[in-house]
Amino acid sequence: MSLNKRKELSVVAKKLCRELRINQTEAEKIIWDKIRNRQLLGKKFLRQHPIFFDLTGKEAFYIADFYSHEFRLVVEIDCEIHKFQQKKDDERDRILNLLGMNVIRIQSEMVMKDSERVIKLIKEYINKLANLP
């Protein structure tokens, strides 16, 4: 991909990420309030973070709801629409796994009902990743 095309893609990604941050869901707000500023195990998370990849000769990107670079961990908060795009989500997770990322998906209903349980699940997942060789 040419440098100009890559720069154009980066501009598009940044704009989309900014829009998603402004229009985050209630469940995303709840989780972000609990993990921002290294509140979760002292780990840094980014919100609505683009992950670029090129597996087919065409550079593309996914936007992770939350991302920890230290653990290459993507946390996705799935709302109602994800029930209708399971195949697309599975493909996305497979590509992220190929890129060496770990993906955890959490239903937004679970966040709304018991956000502390969700935070506990994320902590357990991070601890599991930290103990891997």
C-alpha positions in Angstrom: 0.0 0.0 0.0 1.3 3.4 -0.9 2.2 5.9 1.9 -0.6 8.2 0.8 -3.2 5.4 0.9 -2.0 4.4 4.4 -2.2 8.0 5.6 -5.7 8.3 4.2 -6.8 5.1 5.9 -5.3 6.4 9.2 -7.3 9.6 8.9 -10.5 7.7 8.3 -9.8 5.4 11.3 -9.1 8.4 13.6 -12.3 10.1 12.5 -14.4 7.0 13.1 -12.8 6.4 16.5 -13.5 9.9 17.5 -17.1 9.6 16.5 -17.4 6.3 18.4 -16.0 7.8 21.5 -18.5 10.7 21.3 -21.4 8.3 20.7 -20.4 5.5 23.1 -23.1 3.2 24.4 -24.2 3.3 28.1 -22.5 -0.1 28.7 -19.2 1.3 27.1 -19.4 4.3 29.4 -19.8 2.2 32.5 -16.8 0.0 31.6 -14.7 3.0 30.6 -15.3 4.7 33.9 -14.0 1.6 35.6 -10.9 0.9 33.5 -9.6 4.4 32.5 -6.5 5.9 34.0 -5.1 2.5 34.9 -7.9 1.8 37.4 -7.9 -1.9 36.5 -4.9 -3.7 37.9 -2.8 -0.6 37.0 -3.1 -1.5 33.3 -3.5 1.1 30.5 -6.5 0.7 28.2 -7.3 2.7 25.1 -10.9 3.3 24.1 -12.2 2.9 20.5 -8.7 2.1 19.3 -8.0 1.2 15.6 -6.1 -2.0 14.9 -4.6 -2.0 11.4 -3.8 -5.2 9.5 -3.0 -6.4 6.0 -3.8 -10.1 5.4 -4.8 -10.0 1.8 -2.7 -7.3 0.3 -5.2 -4.7 1.2 -4.7 -2.8 4.5 -7.8 -2.5 6.7 -8.6 -1.9 10.3 -10.9 -2.9 13.1 -11.9 -0.6 16.0 -11.6 -2.2 19.4 -14.0 -1.0 22.0 -11.2 -1.2 24.6 -7.6 -2.3 24.0 -4.6 -3.1 26.3 -1.4 -3.1 24.3 0.5 -4.8 27.2 -1.7 -7.9 26.9 -2.7 -7.5 23.3 -6.2 -7.7 24.7 -9.3 -6.5 22.9 -12.4 -6.1 25.0 -15.6 -5.9 23.0 -18.9 -4.9 24.5 -21.6 -6.5 22.3 -25.0 -4.9 22.1 -28.2 -6.2 20.4 -26.9 -5.8 16.8 -24.2 -8.4 17.5 -26.8 -11.1 17.8 -27.4 -10.6 14.0 -23.8 -10.5 12.9 -22.3 -13.5 14.6 -20.5 -14.7 11.5 -18.9 -11.2 11.0 -17.8 -11.1 14.7 -16.3 -14.6 14.4 -14.3 -13.6 11.4 -13.1 -10.5 13.1 -12.1 -12.5 16.2 -10.3 -15.0 14.0 -8.3 -12.2 12.3 -7.5 -10.5 15.6 -6.3 -13.9 16.9 -4.1 -14.4 13.8 -2.6 -11.0 14.7 -1.7 -12.3 18.1 -4.5 -10.5 19.9 -6.7 -11.9 22.7 -10.4 -11.1 22.4 -13.0 -11.1 25.1 -16.6 -10.4 24.3 -19.1 -9.3 26.9 -22.8 -8.7 26.4 -23.9 -5.2 27.1 -26.9 -6.6 29.1 -24.3 -8.2 31.5 -22.6 -4.8 31.9 -25.9 -3.1 32.7 -27.0 -5.8 35.2 -23.7 -6.4 37.0 -20.7 -4.3 35.9 -18.6 -5.4 38.9 -18.9 -9.0 37.7 -17.8 -7.9 34.2 -14.7 -6.1 35.7 -14.0 -9.3 37.7 -14.1 -11.3 34.5 -11.7 -8.9 32.7 -9.3 -9.0 35.7 -9.4 -12.8 35.7 -8.7 -12.9 31.9 -5.7 -10.5 32.4 -4.4 -12.5 35.3 -4.6 -15.6 33.1 -2.7 -13.9 30.3 -0.1 -12.6 32.7 0.6 -16.1 33.9 1.1 -17.5 30.4 4.8 -18.3 29.5 
